[in-house]
């Protein structure tokens, strides 16, 4: 923060230009002005020939694009997101789908608060069954069918087992994670084919990416804004089987204990 605020863009650009050979720089930012200084510094560094790879959140993208901050979406704004032209002939369900793959302790607390609030139907993808080739597909189909049926009366939550299953080594653990993520994707695809959700919330970083690109086959979308300030983004897909369904990107380690409840309450009010 001292570098950003005391030295400004030129000083920060000199620091960034010193990065070589894949070295990383982690930047502190408390407010939009900090991100704006960083965006200007990055532009200066890149103009001088520095090549940088960013790993960022949505607030940075806004600053880098020169956009002003906007308040989180309201129920009225959400109601305008799905025009009749993109709704399928058979109509959609009155409730949404929540897909939870994150194993963060915060995610588990947020799920607990959601259960306390009530009004959800919850279904578990058992990792042991997902790793059993003989039972995997039937288990996914059973969970997806139950979740699709529930969308007429409640928001449906599909989650993985809360006990993290690991392999004998790092490669084995990664293979297990990929199998579990693929199962979530398969379940989402089957739910959407059977009963179009009112919205989809994807909880977890990898879960959000895989659900968007593989589960809902989103290729292009409008980033309409945030449900919670700066951390939970809402996309409006414009093509594919999920066109017009509000899609919420919700990382596993963001927000307070009530953040998932707050997001679903806001979506429900619309």
C-alpha positions as CSV (number, residue, x, y, z in Angstrom):
1,X,0.0,0.0,0.0
2,X,2.9,2.4,0.7
3,X,4.2,1.7,-2.8
4,X,0.8,2.3,-4.5
5,X,-0.2,5.3,-2.4
6,X,3.2,6.9,-1.7
7,X,5.0,6.2,-5.0
8,X,2.1,6.2,-7.4
9,X,1.9,4.7,-10.9
10,X,5.5,5.5,-11.9
11,X,7.1,4.0,-8.8
12,X,4.9,0.9,-9.0
13,X,5.6,0.5,-12.7
14,X,9.3,0.4,-11.9
15,X,8.8,-2.3,-9.4
16,X,6.7,-4.3,-11.8
17,X,9.3,-3.9,-14.6
18,X,11.9,-5.5,-12.4
19,X,10.0,-8.9,-12.5
20,X,11.9,-11.5,-14.5
21,X,11.8,-15.3,-15.0
22,X,8.3,-16.0,-13.7
23,X,8.7,-14.1,-10.4
24,X,5.4,-13.2,-8.7
25,X,4.3,-9.9,-7.2
26,X,1.3,-9.9,-4.8
27,X,-0.4,-6.5,-4.6
28,X,-2.4,-5.2,-1.7
29,X,-5.5,-3.2,-2.4
30,X,-8.1,-1.9,0.0
31,X,-10.2,0.4,-2.3
32,X,-10.9,1.1,-5.9
33,X,-8.3,3.9,-6.0
34,X,-5.5,1.4,-5.1
35,X,-6.6,-0.8,-8.1
36,X,-6.6,2.3,-10.4
37,X,-3.0,3.1,-9.4
38,X,-2.1,-0.5,-10.1
39,X,-3.9,-0.5,-13.5
40,X,-2.0,2.7,-14.6
41,X,1.3,1.2,-13.4
42,X,0.7,-2.0,-15.3
43,X,0.0,0.0,-18.5
44,X,3.2,1.9,-18.0
45,X,5.2,-1.3,-17.4
46,X,3.8,-3.1,-20.4
47,X,4.4,-0.1,-22.6
48,X,8.1,-0.4,-21.7
49,X,8.1,-4.0,-22.8
50,X,7.4,-5.9,-19.5
51,X,5.2,-9.0,-20.1
52,X,2.8,-9.8,-17.2
53,X,0.3,-12.5,-16.5
54,X,-2.5,-11.5,-14.1
55,X,-4.4,-13.7,-11.6
56,X,-7.2,-11.4,-10.5
57,X,-10.7,-10.9,-9.2
58,X,-13.5,-9.0,-10.8
59,X,-12.8,-5.7,-9.1
60,X,-9.4,-5.5,-10.9
61,X,-11.0,-6.0,-14.3
62,X,-13.2,-3.0,-13.8
63,X,-10.2,-0.9,-12.8
64,X,-8.1,-2.1,-15.7
65,X,-11.0,-1.3,-18.1
66,X,-11.4,2.2,-16.7
67,X,-15.0,1.6,-15.4
68,X,-16.5,3.3,-12.4
69,X,-17.6,1.3,-9.5
70,X,-21.3,0.2,-9.5
71,X,-23.6,-0.7,-6.7
72,X,-24.5,-4.4,-6.4
73,X,-27.5,-5.5,-8.4
74,X,-31.0,-4.9,-7.0
75,X,-34.1,-7.2,-7.4
76,X,-35.4,-4.8,-10.0
77,X,-32.2,-5.0,-12.0
78,X,-32.2,-8.8,-11.8
79,X,-35.8,-9.0,-13.1
80,X,-34.7,-7.2,-16.2
81,X,-32.0,-9.7,-17.0
82,X,-34.0,-12.4,-18.7
83,X,-36.1,-11.1,-21.6
84,X,-38.9,-13.2,-22.9
85,X,-37.0,-13.7,-26.2
86,X,-34.4,-16.0,-24.6
87,X,-36.8,-18.1,-22.5
88,X,-37.4,-21.6,-23.9
89,X,-40.9,-22.6,-25.1
90,X,-41.4,-25.0,-22.2
91,X,-40.6,-22.3,-19.6
92,X,-38.3,-22.5,-16.7
93,X,-38.5,-23.6,-13.1
94,X,-39.4,-21.0,-10.4
95,X,-36.3,-21.9,-8.3
96,X,-32.6,-22.1,-8.8
97,X,-29.7,-24.6,-8.7
98,X,-26.7,-24.2,-6.4
99,X,-23.7,-26.3,-7.2
100,X,-21.1,-26.7,-4.4
101,X,-17.7,-28.2,-5.1
102,X,-15.5,-26.1,-2.8
103,X,-14.2,-27.7,0.4
104,X,-13.2,-24.4,2.1
105,X,-14.2,-24.3,5.7
106,X,-16.0,-21.0,4.9
107,X,-18.1,-22.7,2.2
108,X,-19.1,-25.4,4.8
109,X,-20.2,-22.6,7.2
110,X,-22.1,-20.9,4.5
111,X,-23.9,-24.1,3.7
112,X,-24.7,-24.6,7.3
113,X,-26.3,-21.2,7.5
114,X,-28.3,-22.0,4.3
115,X,-29.6,-25.1,5.9
116,X,-30.6,-23.1,9.0
117,X,-32.6,-20.7,6.8
118,X,-34.4,-23.6,5.2
119,X,-36.3,-23.7,1.9
120,X,-33.8,-25.8,0.0
121,X,-33.6,-29.3,-1.2
122,X,-30.1,-30.8,-0.8
123,X,-28.5,-33.6,-2.7
124,X,-25.0,-35.1,-2.2
125,X,-22.7,-36.6,-4.9
126,X,-20.9,-39.2,-2.9
127,X,-17.3,-39.2,-3.9
128,X,-16.9,-42.9,-3.1
129,X,-19.7,-43.7,-5.6
130,X,-18.2,-41.3,-8.2
131,X,-14.9,-43.2,-8.1
132,X,-16.8,-46.5,-8.7
133,X,-17.1,-47.0,-12.4
134,X,-19.9,-49.4,-12.1
135,X,-22.1,-47.1,-10.1
136,X,-20.9,-43.6,-11.1
137,X,-23.3,-42.8,-13.9
138,X,-26.4,-44.1,-12.2
139,X,-25.6,-42.1,-9.1
140,X,-25.1,-38.9,-11.0
141,X,-28.4,-39.5,-12.9
142,X,-30.3,-40.2,-9.7
143,X,-29.0,-37.0,-8.0
144,X,-29.6,-34.8,-11.1
145,X,-33.2,-36.2,-11.6
146,X,-34.1,-35.5,-8.0
147,X,-32.6,-32.0,-8.1
148,X,-34.5,-31.2,-11.4
149,X,-37.8,-32.4,-9.8
150,X,-37.2,-30.2,-6.7
151,X,-36.8,-27.0,-8.7
152,X,-40.6,-26.6,-8.8
153,X,-40.8,-26.2,-5.0
154,X,-37.3,-25.2,-3.7
155,X,-33.8,-24.1,-4.6
156,X,-31.9,-27.3,-5.2
157,X,-28.4,-27.7,-3.8
158,X,-26.1,-30.3,-5.4
159,X,-22.9,-30.7,-3.3
160,X,-20.0,-33.1,-3.1
161,X,-19.2,-35.0,0.1
162,X,-17.9,-32.6,2.7
163,X,-15.1,-35.1,3.6
164,X,-12.2,-34.4,1.2
165,X,-10.9,-37.6,-0.4
166,X,-7.2,-37.6,-1.4
167,X,-5.1,-40.0,-3.3
168,X,-1.7,-41.7,-2.6
169,X,0.2,-38.8,-4.0
170,X,-0.4,-35.3,-5.6
171,X,-1.1,-36.7,-9.1
172,X,-3.6,-39.2,-7.7
173,X,-5.4,-36.5,-5.7
174,X,-5.6,-34.3,-8.7
175,X,-7.1,-37.1,-10.7
176,X,-9.7,-37.6,-8.0
177,X,-10.5,-33.9,-8.0
178,X,-11.0,-34.0,-11.8
179,X,-13.3,-37.0,-11.6
180,X,-15.4,-35.2,-8.9
181,X,-15.5,-31.9,-10.9
182,X,-16.6,-33.9,-14.1
183,X,-19.4,-35.4,-12.1
184,X,-20.7,-32.0,-11.0
185,X,-20.6,-30.9,-14.6
186,X,-22.5,-33.9,-15.7
187,X,-25.1,-33.4,-13.1
188,X,-25.6,-29.7,-14.0
189,X,-26.0,-30.6,-17.7
190,X,-28.6,-33.2,-16.9
191,X,-30.6,-30.9,-14.6
192,X,-30.6,-28.1,-17.2
193,X,-31.8,-30.5,-19.9
194,X,-34.6,-31.8,-17.7
195,X,-35.8,-28.5,-16.0
196,X,-34.3,-25.1,-16.8
197,X,-33.3,-23.5,-13.4
198,X,-34.3,-19.9,-12.6
199,X,-30.6,-19.3,-11.9
200,X,-27.4,-21.2,-11.3
201,X,-25.0,-20.5,-8.4
202,X,-21.6,-22.2,-8.7
203,X,-19.7,-22.3,-5.4
204,X,-15.9,-22.8,-5.7
205,X,-13.3,-21.5,-8.2
206,X,-12.8,-24.6,-10.2
207,X,-16.5,-25.4,-9.9
208,X,-17.5,-22.0,-11.3
209,X,-15.2,-22.4,-14.3
210,X,-16.1,-26.0,-15.1
211,X,-19.8,-25.5,-14.6
212,X,-19.8,-22.5,-16.9
213,X,-17.7,-23.9,-19.7
214,X,-18.7,-27.6,-19.6
215,X,-21.9,-27.9,-17.6
216,X,-23.8,-25.0,-19.2
217,X,-21.5,-24.7,-22.3
218,X,-21.4,-20.9,-21.9
219,X,-19.2,-19.4,-24.6
220,X,-20.2,-15.7,-24.3
221,X,-21.9,-13.8,-21.5
222,X,-22.5,-10.3,-20.3
223,X,-21.0,-9.6,-16.9
224,X,-24.0,-7.7,-15.4
225,X,-22.5,-6.8,-12.0
226,X,-22.2,-8.2,-8.5
227,X,-24.7,-9.6,-6.1
228,X,-22.4,-8.9,-3.1
229,X,-20.0,-5.9,-3.3
230,X,-16.9,-6.8,-5.4
231,X,-16.9,-10.6,-4.8
232,X,-19.8,-12.4,-6.3
233,X,-20.3,-11.8,-10.1
234,X,-23.4,-12.4,-12.1
235,X,-23.2,-13.3,-15.8
236,X,-25.9,-13.4,-18.3
237,X,-25.1,-16.1,-20.9
238,X,-26.0,-15.1,-24.5
239,X,-25.7,-18.4,-26.3
240,X,-26.0,-22.2,-25.8
241,X,-28.4,-24.1,-23.6
242,X,-28.1,-21.7,-20.7
243,X,-28.8,-18.5,-22.7
244,X,-30.6,-16.0,-20.4
245,X,-30.1,-18.0,-17.1
246,X,-28.4,-15.8,-14.5
247,X,-25.1,-17.5,-13.7
248,X,-23.4,-16.6,-10.4
249,X,-19.7,-17.1,-9.9
250,X,-19.1,-17.5,-6.2
251,X,-15.6,-18.4,-5.1
252,X,-15.2,-20.8,-2.1
253,X,-13.3,-18.4,0.2
254,X,-15.2,-15.2,-0.1
255,X,-17.9,-13.4,1.9
256,X,-19.1,-13.9,5.4
257,X,-21.0,-16.8,6.9
258,X,-24.3,-15.4,5.6
259,X,-23.1,-14.6,2.1
260,X,-24.7,-17.6,0.4
261,X,-28.0,-17.0,2.2
262,X,-27.8,-13.3,1.2
263,X,-27.2,-14.2,-2.5
264,X,-30.1,-16.6,-2.6
265,X,-32.4,-14.3,-0.8
266,X,-31.6,-11.6,-3.4
267,X,-32.1,-13.9,-6.3
268,X,-35.3,-15.2,-4.8
269,X,-36.7,-11.7,-4.3
270,X,-36.3,-11.2,-8.1
